[in-house]
Amino acid sequence: MMNGNVLISGAGVTGLALAFWLDRAGFATTLIEQAPAFRRGGQAVDIRGVALNVVEEMGLLDEARALRTRLKGMSMLDADGNQTQRTEERTFSAGRLDSDDIEIFRDDLCELLMGAMSERVEFVYNDSIRTIDDQGDGVAATFASGVNRKFDLLIGADGIYSNVHKQCFDEESKSVHPLGVVLALFSTRNLINLIDWQLGHRQEGVGYVIYPSRDKSELRIGVGFAGPQSAVSHSDTEAQKQLVAGQCAHLKGEFSRFIDAMKRTDQFYYNELAQIRMPSWSKGRVVLAGDAAHCAFPFSGQGTSLVLVGAFVLVRELVWHRDDPAQAFAAYEHRMRPYVNLNQALVDLTREPPTPDHLMTEAKNGIDLSDLLKQAV
């Protein structure tokens, strides 16, 4: 497997971070993504703790800092849209503004990763994996488009309801632990000329956060509420939007304008949040990474850092054990699982008041990468 070929399912942050490192290590890498093209929009994400060391090792730390959101504070609003609190010390999405953490929009981070790869990395959009056959010496994959290909390894980087997980591991219900919360994210034009500031609301089971895009032309809006008794289909976008609109019907002020814009936008994401807790992240020549393996909790602010660290660790272990993927997968999981456990434990601590600083510090830095950072690739 010295210069083997690897298929990654999913071209989000996890898949792109994996592709970056695999490309640098000389692996032939293919990403398959069911979206028809690169997806713009999405929330701001955080790069924290040891993940900053990983981004520095990528050679992308200065560029990531240049792309940070640079919000100056936030206001908390009541249901009528009136300000009840104001602070210039922190925001809901980023935490303290005087930290070294980097808050960056998901699409800006994805574009940064894509721009750092060579042209050898293959992207297959508007397609997915229909069947997977682990043949011992490789993985045969049939794409939904009908294409048949064989790879040395398959990495599932396709989120908490992972297609690779469903096909290759035990039934999903054993690993997916619903948290009873819906998160909807969407983008609109900057209808209220919001500049360098964040708006938040959290009352009576509904919360939202609103902030401008880096160029100030858009608003990125996240809405959270208790999950419905009957799950909404993952493919029924209209039903999802109707549910969000119904949950937000009592919100006054400018919020009705945002809901009207949500109904028209194609930059819309909806998910019923869950943790992923699996007894093993690999099976044969198939391995899971990021949320597909160990989703923590979006409101912890640690998801992207887990993804970046995990991608780095997995590929470094593959480099160290090029001819023994099973050993590489075992070493990856042995190193990552304690770090994942620390971060998943924050789920009960992400309510008001904010998570105590010492607990977040432990979660951010609870993994030693010193030996892997010394490896040459």
Residue pairs with C-beta under 8 A, 6 or more apart in sequence:
1 152
1 153
1 322
1 323
1 325
2 322
2 323
3 26
3 27
3 28
4 27
4 28
4 151
4 152
4 153
4 322
5 27
5 28
5 29
5 30
5 151
5 152
6 22
6 27
6 28
6 29
6 30
6 151
6 152
6 153
6 154
6 155
7 30
7 31
7 32
7 129
7 139
7 141
7 149
7 151
7 153
7 154
7 155
8 15
8 18
8 19
8 22
8 29
8 30
8 31
8 32
8 154
8 155
8 157
9 15
9 32
9 128
9 129
9 154
9 155
9 156
9 157
9 158
9 162
9 163
9 164
10 31
10 32
10 33
10 156
10 157
10 158
10 159
10 162
10 290
10 292
11 31
11 32
11 33
11 35
11 38
11 123
11 125
12 106
12 110
12 157
12 159
12 290
13 45
13 106
13 109
13 110
13 113
13 290
13 304
13 307
13 308
14 157
14 289
14 290
14 291
14 292
14 307
14 310
14 311
15 31
15 33
15 155
15 157
15 158
15 290
16 31
16 110
16 113
16 114
16 117
17 113
17 307
17 308
17 311
17 312
18 29
18 155
18 157
18 289
18 311
18 314
18 315
19 29
19 31
19 113
19 117
19 121
20 58
20 113
20 116
20 117
20 311
21 311
21 312
21 314
21 315
21 316
21 377
22 29
22 315
22 318
23 29
23 117
23 118
23 120
23 121
24 377
25 315
25 318
25 319
25 377
27 318
28 120
28 122
29 120
29 121
29 122
30 121
30 122
30 123
30 124
30 149
30 151
31 121
31 122
31 123
31 124
32 124
32 127
32 128
32 129
32 143
33 123
33 124
33 125
33 126
33 127
34 126
34 127
34 128
35 125
35 126
36 125
36 126
37 125
37 126
38 107
38 110
38 111
38 114
38 125
39 107
39 267
40 107
40 187
40 267
41 106
41 107
41 185
41 186
41 187
41 218
41 220
41 267
41 269
42 105
42 106
42 107
42 185
42 220
42 267
42 269
43 93
43 105
43 106
43 185
43 220
43 222
44 69
44 93
44 94
44 103
44 104
44 105
44 106
44 211
44 220
45 103
45 104
45 105
45 106
45 109
45 303
45 304
46 93
46 94
46 95
46 101
46 102
46 103
46 104
46 301
46 302
46 304
46 305
47 55
47 64
47 101
47 102
47 104
47 109
47 304
47 305
47 308
48 99
48 101
48 102
48 301
48 302
48 305
48 364
49 305
49 361
49 363
49 364
49 365
50 305
50 309
50 364
50 365
50 367
50 369
51 304
51 305
51 306
51 308
51 309
51 364
52 61
52 100
52 101
52 102
53 369
53 373
54 308
54 309
54 312
54 369
55 61
55 64
55 102
55 308
57 312
57 373
58 116
59 116
60 112
60 113
60 116
63 112
64 102
64 104
64 109
64 112
65 102
67 104
67 105
67 108
67 109
67 112
67 214
68 102
68 103
68 104
69 94
69 103
69 104
69 105
69 211
69 214
70 196
71 91
71 93
71 94
71 97
71 103
71 196
71 197
71 198
71 211
72 88
72 97
72 196
72 197
73 86
73 87
73 88
73 89
73 90
73 91
73 97
73 197
73 198
74 86
74 87
74 90
74 91
74 92
74 197
74 198
74 199
74 200
75 83
75 85
75 86
75 197
75 198
75 199
75 200
76 83
76 84
76 85
76 86
76 200
76 201
76 202
77 83
77 84
77 199
77 200
77 201
77 253
78 84
78 201
78 203
79 201
79 203
79 204
79 250
79 251
79 252
80 252
80 253
81 251
81 252
81 253
81 254
81 255
82 253
88 97
89 96
89 97
89 98
90 96
90 97
90 354
91 97
91 103
91 198
91 200
91 211
92 198
92 200
92 209
93 103
93 198
93 209
93 211
93 222
93 301
94 101
94 103
94 301
95 101
95 301
95 354
95 360
105 213
105 214
105 220
106 304
108 214
109 304
124 143
127 143
127 144
127 145
127 147
128 143
128 144
128 163
129 141
129 142
129 143
129 144
129 154
129 163
129 164
129 167
130 142
130 143
130 144
131 141
131 142
131 167
132 139
132 140
132 141
132 154
132 164
132 167
132 168
132 286
133 139
133 140
133 141
134 154
134 168
134 283
134 284
134 285
134 286
135 150
136 284
136 285
138 150
138 151
138 152
138 285
139 150
139 151
139 152
139 153
139 154
139 284
139 285
139 286
140 148
140 149
140 150
141 148
141 149
141 150
141 151
141 154
142 148
143 149
152 285
152 325
153 285
153 286
153 287
153 318
153 325
154 164
154 168
154 285
154 286
154 287
155 164
155 286
155 287
155 288
155 289
155 314
156 162
156 163
156 164
156 165
156 168
156 286
156 287
156 288
156 289
156 292
156 293
157 288
157 289
157 290
157 292
158 164
158 165
158 292
159 290
159 291
159 292
159 295
160 176
160 271
160 274
160 276
160 291
160 292
160 295
161 172
161 176
161 234
162 288
162 291
162 292
164 286
164 288
164 292
165 172
165 175
165 288
165 292
166 172
168 283
168 284
168 286
169 175
169 278
169 283
169 288
175 276
175 277
175 278
176 274
176 275
176 276
177 274
177 275
177 276
177 277
178 227
178 272
178 273
178 274
179 273
179 274
179 275
179 297
179 347
180 226
180 227
180 273
181 224
181 225
181 226
181 227
181 272
181 273
182 224
182 225
182 226
182 227
182 228
182 243
182 244
182 247
182 270
182 271
182 272
182 273
183 222
183 223
183 224
183 270
183 271
183 273
183 298
184 222
184 223
184 224
184 240
184 244
184 268
184 269
184 270
185 220
185 221
185 222
185 223
185 268
185 269
185 270
186 221
186 261
186 262
186 265
186 267
186 268
186 269
187 213
187 218
187 219
187 220
187 221
187 265
187 267
188 218
188 219
188 221
188 258
188 261
188 262
188 265
189 217
189 218
189 219
189 261
190 212
190 213
190 216
190 217
190 218
190 219
191 219
191 254
191 257
191 258
191 261
192 219
192 254
192 257
194 210
194 211
194 212
194 216
194 219
195 212
195 216
196 212
197 211
197 212
198 209
198 210
198 211
199 208
199 209
199 210
199 211
200 207
200 208
200 209
200 210
201 207
201 208
201 251
202 352
204 250
205 225
205 226
206 223
206 224
206 225
206 247
206 248
206 250
206 251
207 223
207 224
207 225
208 221
208 222
208 223
208 224
208 248
208 251
208 255
209 221
209 222
210 219
210 220
210 221
210 222
210 258
211 219
211 220
212 218
212 219
212 220
213 219
213 220
219 258
221 258
221 262
223 244
223 247
223 248
224 299
225 247
227 272
227 273
228 243
231 272
232 239
232 240
232 243
232 270
232 272
233 239
237 268
237 270
240 268
240 270
241 262
241 263
241 268
241 270
244 259
244 262
244 270
245 259
245 262
245 263
248 255
248 259
262 268
273 297
273 298
274 295
275 295
275 296
275 297
275 344
275 347
276 291
276 292
276 293
276 294
276 295
277 294
277 344
278 288
278 293
278 294
280 333
281 287
281 288
281 289
281 293
281 294
281 329
281 332
281 333
282 288
282 326
282 329
282 330
282 332
282 333
284 326
285 325
287 293
287 314
287 325
287 329
287 332
289 307
289 310
289 311
289 314
290 306
290 307
290 310
290 311
291 303
291 307
293 310
294 306
294 310
294 336
294 337
294 340
294 344
295 303
296 302
296 303
296 306
296 340
296 343
296 344
296 346
296 347
297 303
297 344
297 346
297 347
297 350
299 350
300 343
300 346
300 347
300 350
300 355
300 363
302 343
302 346
302 363
302 364
305 364
306 339
306 340
306 343
309 336
309 339
309 367
309 369
310 332
310 336
312 369
312 372
313 332
313 335
313 336
313 369
313 372
314 328
314 329
314 332
316 372
316 375
316 377
317 328
317 329
317 331
317 332
317 335
318 325
318 328
319 375
319 377
320 328
320 331
320 375
321 327
321 328
321 331
322 328
335 367
336 367
338 366
338 367
339 366
339 367
342 362
342 363
342 366
343 363
343 366
345 363
346 355
346 359
346 360
346 363
349 355
349 356
349 359
